[in-house]
Amino acid sequence: MFIIGGAFGFDQAVYERANEKVSLSNLTFSHQMIRLFFLEQLYRIASILKGEKYHHK
């Protein structure tokens, strides 16, 4: 499960329950932008795992 926090992050209880934490940026972005960034990263991972060329040369 992935959850996106607000500008000030989560309550400490959420951090304590988390198995892993991922930060997409130290900057603050809108939820819409973070969803786009996150989906792009999932696409990148899926492409690399399938053996497709992600970076074009």
mmCIF file of the N, C-alpha and C atoms, coordinates in Angstrom:
data_MODEL
# 
_entry.id   MODEL 
# 
loop_
_atom_site.group_PDB 
_atom_site.id 
_atom_site.type_symbol 
_atom_site.label_atom_id 
_atom_site.label_alt_id 
_atom_site.label_comp_id 
_atom_site.label_asym_id 
_atom_site.label_entity_id 
_atom_site.label_seq_id 
_atom_site.pdbx_PDB_ins_code 
_atom_site.Cartn_x 
_atom_site.Cartn_y 
_atom_site.Cartn_z 
_atom_site.occupancy 
_atom_site.B_iso_or_equiv 
_atom_site.pdbx_formal_charge 
_atom_site.auth_seq_id 
_atom_site.auth_comp_id 
_atom_site.auth_asym_id 
_atom_site.auth_atom_id 
_atom_site.pdbx_PDB_model_num 
ATOM 1   N N  . MET A 1 1  ? 0.845  -1.153 0.000   1.00 0.00 ? 1  MET A N  1 
ATOM 2   C CA . MET A 1 1  ? 0.000  0.000  0.000   1.00 0.00 ? 1  MET A CA 1 
ATOM 3   C C  . MET A 1 1  ? 0.901  1.229  0.000   1.00 0.00 ? 1  MET A C  1 
ATOM 4   N N  . PHE A 1 2  ? 0.511  2.198  -0.768  1.00 0.00 ? 2  PHE A N  1 
ATOM 5   C CA . PHE A 1 2  ? 1.215  3.471  -0.802  1.00 0.00 ? 2  PHE A CA 1 
ATOM 6   C C  . PHE A 1 2  ? 0.242  4.566  -0.394  1.00 0.00 ? 2  PHE A C  1 
ATOM 7   N N  . ILE A 1 3  ? 0.697  5.465  0.447   1.00 0.00 ? 3  ILE A N  1 
ATOM 8   C CA . ILE A 1 3  ? -0.127 6.606  0.823   1.00 0.00 ? 3  ILE A CA 1 
ATOM 9   C C  . ILE A 1 3  ? 0.687  7.878  0.629   1.00 0.00 ? 3  ILE A C  1 
ATOM 10  N N  . ILE A 1 4  ? 0.000  8.934  0.249   1.00 0.00 ? 4  ILE A N  1 
ATOM 11  C CA . ILE A 1 4  ? 0.644  10.217 -0.009  1.00 0.00 ? 4  ILE A CA 1 
ATOM 12  C C  . ILE A 1 4  ? 0.256  11.168 1.115   1.00 0.00 ? 4  ILE A C  1 
ATOM 13  N N  . GLY A 1 5  ? 1.261  11.737 1.756   1.00 0.00 ? 5  GLY A N  1 
ATOM 14  C CA . GLY A 1 5  ? 1.007  12.634 2.875   1.00 0.00 ? 5  GLY A CA 1 
ATOM 15  C C  . GLY A 1 5  ? 0.791  14.064 2.443   1.00 0.00 ? 5  GLY A C  1 
ATOM 16  N N  . GLY A 1 6  ? 0.399  14.853 3.388   1.00 0.00 ? 6  GLY A N  1 
ATOM 17  C CA . GLY A 1 6  ? 0.202  16.275 3.149   1.00 0.00 ? 6  GLY A CA 1 
ATOM 18  C C  . GLY A 1 6  ? 1.515  17.034 3.243   1.00 0.00 ? 6  GLY A C  1 
ATOM 19  N N  . ALA A 1 7  ? 1.429  18.337 3.228   1.00 0.00 ? 7  ALA A N  1 
ATOM 20  C CA . ALA A 1 7  ? 2.616  19.194 3.248   1.00 0.00 ? 7  ALA A CA 1 
ATOM 21  C C  . ALA A 1 7  ? 3.463  18.992 4.502   1.00 0.00 ? 7  ALA A C  1 
ATOM 22  N N  . PHE A 1 8  ? 2.841  18.565 5.593   1.00 0.00 ? 8  PHE A N  1 
ATOM 23  C CA . PHE A 1 8  ? 3.569  18.375 6.842   1.00 0.00 ? 8  PHE A CA 1 
ATOM 24  C C  . PHE A 1 8  ? 3.781  16.899 7.175   1.00 0.00 ? 8  PHE A C  1 
ATOM 25  N N  . GLY A 1 9  ? 3.564  16.028 6.204   1.00 0.00 ? 9  GLY A N  1 
ATOM 26  C CA . GLY A 1 9  ? 3.787  14.605 6.427   1.00 0.00 ? 9  GLY A CA 1 
ATOM 27  C C  . GLY A 1 9  ? 2.621  13.952 7.149   1.00 0.00 ? 9  GLY A C  1 
ATOM 28  N N  . PHE A 1 10 ? 2.956  12.922 7.926   1.00 0.00 ? 10 PHE A N  1 
ATOM 29  C CA . PHE A 1 10 ? 1.954  12.135 8.634   1.00 0.00 ? 10 PHE A CA 1 
ATOM 30  C C  . PHE A 1 10 ? 2.130  12.276 10.135  1.00 0.00 ? 10 PHE A C  1 
ATOM 31  N N  . ASP A 1 11 ? 1.137  11.804 10.854  1.00 0.00 ? 11 ASP A N  1 
ATOM 32  C CA . ASP A 1 11 ? 1.257  11.678 12.294  1.00 0.00 ? 11 ASP A CA 1 
ATOM 33  C C  . ASP A 1 11 ? 2.347  10.646 12.596  1.00 0.00 ? 11 ASP A C  1 
ATOM 34  N N  . GLN A 1 12 ? 3.030  10.791 13.697  1.00 0.00 ? 12 GLN A N  1 
ATOM 35  C CA . GLN A 1 12 ? 4.119  9.881  14.055  1.00 0.00 ? 12 GLN A CA 1 
ATOM 36  C C  . GLN A 1 12 ? 3.651  8.427  14.094  1.00 0.00 ? 12 GLN A C  1 
ATOM 37  N N  . ALA A 1 13 ? 2.406  8.178  14.463  1.00 0.00 ? 13 ALA A N  1 
ATOM 38  C CA . ALA A 1 13 ? 1.877  6.808  14.518  1.00 0.00 ? 13 ALA A CA 1 
ATOM 39  C C  . ALA A 1 13 ? 1.906  6.149  13.144  1.00 0.00 ? 13 ALA A C  1 
ATOM 40  N N  . VAL A 1 14 ? 1.679  6.916  12.091  1.00 0.00 ? 14 VAL A N  1 
ATOM 41  C CA . VAL A 1 14 ? 1.726  6.363  10.729  1.00 0.00 ? 14 VAL A CA 1 
ATOM 42  C C  . VAL A 1 14 ? 3.153  5.945  10.398  1.00 0.00 ? 14 VAL A C  1 
ATOM 43  N N  . TYR A 1 15 ? 4.121  6.799  10.725  1.00 0.00 ? 15 TYR A N  1 
ATOM 44  C CA . TYR A 1 15 ? 5.523  6.462  10.469  1.00 0.00 ? 15 TYR A CA 1 
ATOM 45  C C  . TYR A 1 15 ? 5.942  5.208  11.234  1.00 0.00 ? 15 TYR A C  1 
ATOM 46  N N  . GLU A 1 16 ? 5.459  5.059  12.450  1.00 0.00 ? 16 GLU A N  1 
ATOM 47  C CA . GLU A 1 16 ? 5.822  3.901  13.271  1.00 0.00 ? 16 GLU A CA 1 
ATOM 48  C C  . GLU A 1 16 ? 5.234  2.608  12.724  1.00 0.00 ? 16 GLU A C  1 
ATOM 49  N N  . ARG A 1 17 ? 4.082  2.666  12.059  1.00 0.00 ? 17 ARG A N  1 
ATOM 50  C CA . ARG A 1 17 ? 3.461  1.461  11.487  1.00 0.00 ? 17 ARG A CA 1 
ATOM 51  C C  . ARG A 1 17 ? 4.052  1.074  10.147  1.00 0.00 ? 17 ARG A C  1 
ATOM 52  N N  . ALA A 1 18 ? 4.727  1.995  9.500   1.00 0.00 ? 18 ALA A N  1 
ATOM 53  C CA . ALA A 1 18 ? 5.229  1.763  8.143   1.00 0.00 ? 18 ALA A CA 1 
ATOM 54  C C  . ALA A 1 18 ? 6.373  0.753  8.141   1.00 0.00 ? 18 ALA A C  1 
ATOM 55  N N  . ASN A 1 19 ? 6.321  -0.166 7.173   1.00 0.00 ? 19 ASN A N  1 
ATOM 56  C CA . ASN A 1 19 ? 7.429  -1.103 6.980   1.00 0.00 ? 19 ASN A CA 1 
ATOM 57  C C  . ASN A 1 19 ? 8.581  -0.421 6.255   1.00 0.00 ? 19 ASN A C  1 
ATOM 58  N N  . GLU A 1 20 ? 8.245  0.398  5.296   1.00 0.00 ? 20 GLU A N  1 
ATOM 59  C CA . GLU A 1 20 ? 9.232  1.138  4.499   1.00 0.00 ? 20 GLU A CA 1 
ATOM 60  C C  . GLU A 1 20 ? 8.712  2.544  4.271   1.00 0.00 ? 20 GLU A C  1 
ATOM 61  N N  . LYS A 1 21 ? 9.628  3.462  4.014   1.00 0.00 ? 21 LYS A N  1 
ATOM 62  C CA . LYS A 1 21 ? 9.253  4.833  3.686   1.00 0.00 ? 21 LYS A CA 1 
ATOM 63  C C  . LYS A 1 21 ? 9.992  5.241  2.420   1.00 0.00 ? 21 LYS A C  1 
ATOM 64  N N  . VAL A 1 22 ? 9.303  5.963  1.553   1.00 0.00 ? 22 VAL A N  1 
ATOM 65  C CA . VAL A 1 22 ? 9.888  6.462  0.308   1.00 0.00 ? 22 VAL A CA 1 
ATOM 66  C C  . VAL A 1 22 ? 9.593  7.950  0.222   1.00 0.00 ? 22 VAL A C  1 
ATOM 67  N N  . SER A 1 23 ? 10.611 8.709  -0.127  1.00 0.00 ? 23 SER A N  1 
ATOM 68  C CA . SER A 1 23 ? 10.426 10.139 -0.345  1.00 0.00 ? 23 SER A CA 1 
ATOM 69  C C  . SER A 1 23 ? 10.667 10.427 -1.817  1.00 0.00 ? 23 SER A C  1 
ATOM 70  N N  . LEU A 1 24 ? 9.711  11.042 -2.481  1.00 0.00 ? 24 LEU A N  1 
ATOM 71  C CA . LEU A 1 24 ? 9.876  11.388 -3.891  1.00 0.00 ? 24 LEU A CA 1 
ATOM 72  C C  . LEU A 1 24 ? 10.607 12.710 -4.061  1.00 0.00 ? 24 LEU A C  1 
ATOM 73  N N  . SER A 1 25 ? 10.593 13.551 -3.036  1.00 0.00 ? 25 SER A N  1 
ATOM 74  C CA . SER A 1 25 ? 11.267 14.849 -3.119  1.00 0.00 ? 25 SER A CA 1 
ATOM 75  C C  . SER A 1 25 ? 11.256 15.511 -1.747  1.00 0.00 ? 25 SER A C  1 
ATOM 76  N N  . ASN A 1 26 ? 12.218 16.389 -1.525  1.00 0.00 ? 26 ASN A N  1 
ATOM 77  C CA . ASN A 1 26 ? 12.196 17.222 -0.321  1.00 0.00 ? 26 ASN A CA 1 
ATOM 78  C C  . ASN A 1 26 ? 11.286 18.428 -0.510  1.00 0.00 ? 26 ASN A C  1 
ATOM 79  N N  . LEU A 1 27 ? 10.868 18.662 -1.734  1.00 0.00 ? 27 LEU A N  1 
ATOM 80  C CA . LEU A 1 27 ? 9.990  19.784 -2.044  1.00 0.00 ? 27 LEU A CA 1 
ATOM 81  C C  . LEU A 1 27 ? 8.534  19.417 -1.779  1.00 0.00 ? 27 LEU A C  1 
ATOM 82  N N  . THR A 1 28 ? 7.675  20.403 -1.697  1.00 0.00 ? 28 THR A N  1 
ATOM 83  C CA . THR A 1 28 ? 6.242  20.186 -1.516  1.00 0.00 ? 28 THR A CA 1 
ATOM 84  C C  . THR A 1 28 ? 5.536  20.356 -2.854  1.00 0.00 ? 28 THR A C  1 
ATOM 85  N N  . PHE A 1 29 ? 4.775  19.335 -3.256  1.00 0.00 ? 29 PHE A N  1 
ATOM 86  C CA . PHE A 1 29 ? 4.026  19.358 -4.509  1.00 0.00 ? 29 PHE A CA 1 
ATOM 87  C C  . PHE A 1 29 ? 2.563  19.065 -4.219  1.00 0.00 ? 29 PHE A C  1 
ATOM 88  N N  . SER A 1 30 ? 1.703  19.386 -5.171  1.00 0.00 ? 30 SER A N  1 
ATOM 89  C CA . SER A 1 30 ? 0.285  19.050 -5.029  1.00 0.00 ? 30 SER A CA 1 
ATOM 90  C C  . SER A 1 30 ? 0.120  17.531 -5.129  1.00 0.00 ? 30 SER A C  1 
ATOM 91  N N  . HIS A 1 31 ? -1.003 17.032 -4.609  1.00 0.00 ? 31 HIS A N  1 
ATOM 92  C CA . HIS A 1 31 ? -1.274 15.597 -4.695  1.00 0.00 ? 31 HIS A CA 1 
ATOM 93  C C  . HIS A 1 31 ? -1.325 15.135 -6.150  1.00 0.00 ? 31 HIS A C  1 
ATOM 94  N N  . GLN A 1 32 ? -1.844 15.976 -7.036  1.00 0.00 ? 32 GLN A N  1 
ATOM 95  C CA . GLN A 1 32 ? -1.931 15.612 -8.447  1.00 0.00 ? 32 GLN A CA 1 
ATOM 96  C C  . GLN A 1 32 ? -0.534 15.405 -9.042  1.00 0.00 ? 32 GLN A C  1 
ATOM 97  N N  . MET A 1 33 ? 0.390  16.285 -8.717  1.00 0.00 ? 33 MET A N  1 
ATOM 98  C CA . MET A 1 33 ? 1.754  16.162 -9.244  1.00 0.00 ? 33 MET A CA 1 
ATOM 99  C C  . MET A 1 33 ? 2.452  14.931 -8.673  1.00 0.00 ? 33 MET A C  1 
ATOM 100 N N  . ILE A 1 34 ? 2.278  14.684 -7.385  1.00 0.00 ? 34 ILE A N  1 
ATOM 101 C CA . ILE A 1 34 ? 2.923  13.524 -6.765  1.00 0.00 ? 34 ILE A CA 1 
ATOM 102 C C  . ILE A 1 34 ? 2.381  12.234 -7.362  1.00 0.00 ? 34 ILE A C  1 
ATOM 103 N N  . ARG A 1 35 ? 1.083  12.174 -7.640  1.00 0.00 ? 35 ARG A N  1 
ATOM 104 C CA . ARG A 1 35 ? 0.526  10.973 -8.289  1.00 0.00 ? 35 ARG A CA 1 
ATOM 105 C C  . ARG A 1 35 ? 1.175  10.750 -9.643  1.00 0.00 ? 35 ARG A C  1 
ATOM 106 N N  . LEU A 1 36 ? 1.373  11.826 -10.387 1.00 0.00 ? 36 LEU A N  1 
ATOM 107 C CA . LEU A 1 36 ? 2.033  11.727 -11.687 1.00 0.00 ? 36 LEU A CA 1 
ATOM 108 C C  . LEU A 1 36 ? 3.469  11.242 -11.531 1.00 0.00 ? 36 LEU A C  1 
ATOM 109 N N  . PHE A 1 37 ? 4.221  11.825 -10.604 1.00 0.00 ? 37 PHE A N  1 
ATOM 110 C CA . PHE A 1 37 ? 5.603  11.399 -10.360 1.00 0.00 ? 37 PHE A CA 1 
ATOM 111 C C  . PHE A 1 37 ? 5.652  9.924  -9.964  1.00 0.00 ? 37 PHE A C  1 
ATOM 112 N N  . PHE A 1 38 ? 4.736  9.530  -9.076  1.00 0.00 ? 38 PHE A N  1 
ATOM 113 C CA . PHE A 1 38 ? 4.721  8.157  -8.583  1.00 0.00 ? 38 PHE A CA 1 
ATOM 114 C C  . PHE A 1 38 ? 4.388  7.169  -9.698  1.00 0.00 ? 38 PHE A C  1 
ATOM 115 N N  . LEU A 1 39 ? 3.395  7.491  -10.512 1.00 0.00 ? 39 LEU A N  1 
ATOM 116 C CA . LEU A 1 39 ? 3.041  6.608  -11.630 1.00 0.00 ? 39 LEU A CA 1 
ATOM 117 C C  . LEU A 1 39 ? 4.187  6.489  -12.624 1.00 0.00 ? 39 LEU A C  1 
ATOM 118 N N  . GLU A 1 40 ? 4.902  7.581  -12.846 1.00 0.00 ? 40 GLU A N  1 
ATOM 119 C CA . GLU A 1 40 ? 6.048  7.533  -13.753 1.00 0.00 ? 40 GLU A CA 1 
ATOM 120 C C  . GLU A 1 40 ? 7.118  6.603  -13.199 1.00 0.00 ? 40 GLU A C  1 
ATOM 121 N N  . GLN A 1 41 ? 7.343  6.620  -11.900 1.00 0.00 ? 41 GLN A N  1 
ATOM 122 C CA . GLN A 1 41 ? 8.332  5.739  -11.290 1.00 0.00 ? 41 GLN A CA 1 
ATOM 123 C C  . GLN A 1 41 ? 7.891  4.275  -11.380 1.00 0.00 ? 41 GLN A C  1 
ATOM 124 N N  . LEU A 1 42 ? 6.601  4.011  -11.194 1.00 0.00 ? 42 LEU A N  1 
ATOM 125 C CA . LEU A 1 42 ? 6.101  2.640  -11.353 1.00 0.00 ? 42 LEU A CA 1 
ATOM 126 C C  . LEU A 1 42 ? 6.270  2.163  -12.790 1.00 0.00 ? 42 LEU A C  1 
ATOM 127 N N  . TYR A 1 43 ? 6.000  3.043  -13.747 1.00 0.00 ? 43 TYR A N  1 
ATOM 128 C CA . TYR A 1 43 ? 6.197  2.705  -15.160 1.00 0.00 ? 43 TYR A CA 1 
ATOM 129 C C  . TYR A 1 43 ? 7.668  2.399  -15.429 1.00 0.00 ? 43 TYR A C  1 
ATOM 130 N N  . ARG A 1 44 ? 8.555  3.203  -14.879 1.00 0.00 ? 44 ARG A N  1 
ATOM 131 C CA . ARG A 1 44 ? 9.995  2.989  -15.062 1.00 0.00 ? 44 ARG A CA 1 
ATOM 132 C C  . ARG A 1 44 ? 10.407 1.624  -14.514 1.00 0.00 ? 44 ARG A C  1 
ATOM 133 N N  . ILE A 1 45 ? 9.948  1.311  -13.314 1.00 0.00 ? 45 ILE A N  1 
ATOM 134 C CA . ILE A 1 45 ? 10.277 0.021  -12.700 1.00 0.00 ? 45 ILE A CA 1 
ATOM 135 C C  . ILE A 1 45 ? 9.755  -1.130 -13.555 1.00 0.00 ? 45 ILE A C  1 
ATOM 136 N N  . ALA A 1 46 ? 8.498  -1.051 -13.983 1.00 0.00 ? 46 ALA A N  1 
ATOM 137 C CA . ALA A 1 46 ? 7.903  -2.121 -14.791 1.00 0.00 ? 46 ALA A CA 1 
ATOM 138 C C  . ALA A 1 46 ? 8.650  -2.291 -16.105 1.00 0.00 ? 46 ALA A C  1 
ATOM 139 N N  . SER A 1 47 ? 9.030  -1.198 -16.739 1.00 0.00 ? 47 SER A N  1 
ATOM 140 C CA . SER A 1 47 ? 9.759  -1.268 -18.012 1.00 0.00 ? 47 SER A CA 1 
ATOM 141 C C  . SER A 1 47 ? 11.114 -1.934 -17.834 1.00 0.00 ? 47 SER A C  1 
ATOM 142 N N  . ILE A 1 48 ? 11.829 -1.552 -16.797 1.00 0.00 ? 48 ILE A N  1 
ATOM 143 C CA . ILE A 1 48 ? 13.152 -2.122 -16.545 1.00 0.00 ? 48 ILE A CA 1 
ATOM 144 C C  . ILE A 1 48 ? 13.038 -3.601 -16.206 1.00 0.00 ? 48 ILE A C  1 
ATOM 145 N N  . LEU A 1 49 ? 12.062 -3.976 -15.372 1.00 0.00 ? 49 LEU A N  1 
ATOM 146 C CA . LEU A 1 49 ? 11.893 -5.384 -15.005 1.00 0.00 ? 49 LEU A CA 1 
ATOM 147 C C  . LEU A 1 49 ? 11.505 -6.249 -16.199 1.00 0.00 ? 49 LEU A C  1 
ATOM 148 N N  . LYS A 1 50 ? 10.783 -5.671 -17.167 1.00 0.00 ? 50 LYS A N  1 
ATOM 149 C CA . LYS A 1 50 ? 10.414 -6.407 -18.376 1.00 0.00 ? 50 LYS A CA 1 
ATOM 150 C C  . LYS A 1 50 ? 11.563 -6.479 -19.375 1.00 0.00 ? 50 LYS A C  1 
ATOM 151 N N  . GLY A 1 51 ? 12.661 -5.795 -19.089 1.00 0.00 ? 51 GLY A N  1 
ATOM 152 C CA . GLY A 1 51 ? 13.804 -5.818 -19.986 1.00 0.00 ? 51 GLY A CA 1 
ATOM 153 C C  . GLY A 1 51 ? 13.713 -4.809 -21.113 1.00 0.00 ? 51 GLY A C  1 
ATOM 154 N N  . GLU A 1 52 ? 12.734 -3.926 -21.058 1.00 0.00 ? 52 GLU A N  1 
ATOM 155 C CA . GLU A 1 52 ? 12.599 -2.902 -22.088 1.00 0.00 ? 52 GLU A CA 1 
ATOM 156 C C  . GLU A 1 52 ? 13.606 -1.786 -21.828 1.00 0.00 ? 52 GLU A C  1 
ATOM 157 N N  . LYS A 1 53 ? 13.981 -1.108 -22.899 1.00 0.00 ? 53 LYS A N  1 
ATOM 158 C CA . LYS A 1 53 ? 14.882 0.023  -22.739 1.00 0.00 ? 53 LYS A CA 1 
ATOM 159 C C  . LYS A 1 53 ? 14.065 1.211  -22.258 1.00 0.00 ? 53 LYS A C  1 
ATOM 160 N N  . TYR A 1 54 ? 14.406 1.705  -21.107 1.00 0.00 ? 54 TYR A N  1 
ATOM 161 C CA . TYR A 1 54 ? 13.694 2.870  -20.581 1.00 0.00 ? 54 TYR A CA 1 
ATOM 162 C C  . TYR A 1 54 ? 14.318 4.155  -21.114 1.00 0.00 ? 54 TYR A C  1 
ATOM 163 N N  . HIS A 1 55 ? 15.650 4.195  -21.114 1.00 0.00 ? 55 HIS A N  1 
ATOM 164 C CA . HIS A 1 55 ? 16.356 5.380  -21.600 1.00 0.00 ? 55 HIS A CA 1 
ATOM 165 C C  . HIS A 1 55 ? 16.699 5.189  -23.070 1.00 0.00 ? 55 HIS A C  1 
ATOM 166 N N  . HIS A 1 56 ? 16.412 6.165  -23.861 1.00 0.00 ? 56 HIS A N  1 
ATOM 167 C CA . HIS A 1 56 ? 16.710 6.103  -25.292 1.00 0.00 ? 56 HIS A CA 1 
ATOM 168 C C  . HIS A 1 56 ? 18.062 6.746  -25.554 1.00 0.00 ? 56 HIS A C  1 
ATOM 169 N N  . LYS A 1 57 ? 18.845 6.110  -26.422 1.00 0.00 ? 57 LYS A N  1 
ATOM 170 C CA . LYS A 1 57 ? 20.157 6.673  -26.773 1.00 0.00 ? 57 LYS A CA 1 
ATOM 171 C C  . LYS A 1 57 ? 20.209 6.951  -28.237 1.00 0.00 ? 57 LYS A C  1 
# 
